Structures are given as C-alpha cells and as structure tokens.
C-alpha cells in the first residue's frame, strides 16, 4: 500500500515506519508542525511536536530512505485542540487534548489530506490492535497493557479506522526500543513524552492564567463555608489535592480534594476523598468505533482516563447520549473527560462525560 506515516520523532512512530518499509509498502513520512509560534518550541522530552522532534523524524526518514515532509497544521490545531482546551477549563470541565488531537488532527486533517494525495492509509506509532472482520474494522487493546492507547483512539470512526494502521499492536515497549537500536535509530533511547505538547513549561495552571486571566474566587466546603481563596477556578480539576493552599484546615485534619467547580460563581468545592465517589455517569456526543452503534442496555467496561483501569458497568445508549452505572464506585471523575466503552478488549465507542454522581 501507499502509506503516510505520522512521524513524531519518537521511537514508536520511527519503528512503525521501519516495519512498514520492511513489509514492502510505499512509505512517506510526515511530521506535524502544530505550534503557531516556532520560538516557543521546547527542547528535550517535555511533550512532543518540537523542533527537535522534527529533526529526529527527518533523520529516521533519511536512514529508512523514504520521502519526508513537514506539514503546518498549526492553525487547525489551535482552533480544534488548544481553543477547545481553554474553553473547557473556562467552563469548569477537564478535557483530554491528546484524544482531541487524534480525533481532529491526526485522523481527520492528516487522513483527509493523505487520501486527497492518493495514500491508502495513515499509520502511527500508537499501541492498539486493528482487525478486519465481516467488513468491519475492529479496534482492540494492545498486547502491552502498560502502553495500550486504545482509550485515546476511542473517538475514531469506522471510516477512519478502515484507513488506519498501527504496526506496534503486538509489541511491548522494551522490544520496540531494542528493534530501534538494532536498526541504528538514534531515537532508540529517547524518553517518552508525557506533558501537554502546547504547554512548553508543563505549567498548565500558568498557561490557563495567561489565556483566561486571574479572577479571585473562594474555596468552600460541602456546607458552603468559605475555607480559602484562589485566583481562578480554571486552575483546578475534580479530584485535585495538591496546590489548594486552603486557609482553614479540615476539622478532622484529613486532606481535602476538589469535589466540584462552579464557573459562574467561580467557587471551588472541597471535601474528603470519600466524597469523590461516583457510581453514575452520563455521556454526551457519543461516537462509535464499531460499525453499528451499540444502542440499548448492555454489560461492558468503561475507562475514564488514558491509563485508568477498565471499570465493569451497566451501559445504556441512545442516539443522544450514554448512561453508565458502575459496579463499584470510582473516584475523581470530572466532567469533560472521555468515557470510552469496551466489550472485553474491543473498543465500542466514546462519549464526553457531562455528569458524574
């Protein structure tokens, strides 16, 4: 096939490209320039899509002998990912920008352009498994549970999955690094990225302050008593414990956590850990990774964080939303997070959490 490989400059996408070349596909590498201001590109391993990363990707493409291009998608990335991220925090919700980037950039903008240029598929270094059966592309968890990325791919549609390739699906990370080293790739020992790629210094609260401005507000307990002050509700997320700096300690001396955020009044409610317990979720804007929407009631698993444990649940969906009843309480679930549903290891679909109680 004629395959466009999204090359981030890391070891995973580099080995994915190398495997496709070895299989005889006509491979072209593309690195995505996503920052509107190149002067703010980071160096080192904080995040991805830096100038350093583009140079690493180019060196790998040269070694593999494949064409390589840099595509400037910074305007679309800013509109679809960064602006959405800021707006969600302003509304008191907690978004996942990596999931949104996969949905709007890597498997929408890149795939659209790639298909228009005559490519058969787009490949990435994500750890997830695709199988073709009965005319359907089925997305499953990867073999390496510690690196599984099916959660952040849960928003993909059948049209996108049919033109996607994940060459690392059956590998564990240690083997991928060893393979890169055997191929002579300099990125073999490059650290994984962990931070939000468009926040160069890793200071999410500082970034949001610059975007939204500081606005004095109150911390209150469950009874409504004021227990501290803050400079803006957008600095916090449900389940957060660190950095609260409360002026009034809890009567029992136990730590307190963010329980809720009210953007209109700019109040942040805090309380004990047990008050974070959630059994019921509602999700909006459902999307389906399977060929036919899984409507009605069924038993399955739900995952609410990229590296969270799958939670057994009763699930019921219609055309407008998803209702989830967890078998056991979960803690620190925030509106705005994605709820990805599974049937065993099969990804069924995703929705955005609207309420958690």
C-alpha positions, 0 to 999 in steps of 0.5 A: 500500500501507499502509506503516510506515516505520522512521524513524531520523532519518537521511537514508536512512530520511527519503528512503525515506519521501519516495519512498514518499509520492511513489509514492502509498502510505499512509505512517506513520512510526515511530521506535524508542525502544530505550534503557531509560534516556532520560538516557543518550541521546547527542547528535550522530552517535555511533550512532543511536536518540537523542533527537535522532534522534527529533526529526529523524524527527518533523520529516521526518514533519511536512514529508512530512505523514504520521502519526508515532509513537514506539514503546518497544521498549526492553525487547525490545531489551535482552533480544534485542540488548544481553543477547545482546551481553554474553553473547557477549563473556562467552563469548569470541565477537564478535557483530554487534548491528546484524544482531541488531537487524534480525533481532529488532527491526526485522523481527520486533517492528516487522513483527509489530506493523505487520501486527497494525495492518493495514500491508502492509509495513515499509520502511527506509532500508537499501541492498539490492535486493528482487525478486519472482520465481516467488513468491519474494522475492529479496534482492540487493546494492545498486547502491552497493557502498560502502553495500550492507547486504545482509550485515546483512539476511542473517538475514531470512526469506522471510516477512519479506522478502515484507513488506519494502521498501527504496526506496534499492536503486538509489541511491548515497549522494551522490544520496540526500543531494542528493534530501534537500536538494532536498526541504528535509530538514534531515537532508540533511547529517547524518553517518552513524552508525557506533558501537554505538547502546547504547554512548553513549561508543563505549567498548565495552571500558568498557561490557563492564567495567561489565556483566561486571566486571574479572577479571585474566587473562594474555596468552600466546603460541602456546607458552603463555608468559605475555607480559602481563596484562589485566583481562578477556578480554571486552575483546578480539576475534580479530584485535585489535592495538591496546590489548594493552599486552603486557609482553614484546615479540615476539622478532622485534619484529613486532606481535602480534594476538589469535589466540584467547580462552579464557573459562574460563581467561580467557587471551588468545592472541597471535601474528603476523598470519600466524597469523590465517589461516583457510581453514575455517569452520563455521556454526551456526543457519543461516537462509535468505533464499531460499525453499528452503534451499540444502542440499548442496555448492555454489560461492558467496561468503561475507562475514564482516563488514558491509563485508568483501569477498565471499570465493569458497568451497566451501559445504556445508549441512545442516539443522544447520549450514554448512561453508565452505572458502575459496579463499584464506585470510582473516584475523581471523575470530572466532567469533560473527560472521555468515557470510552466503552469496551466489550472485553478488549474491543473498543465500542465507542466514546462519549464526553462525560457531562455528569458524574454522581 
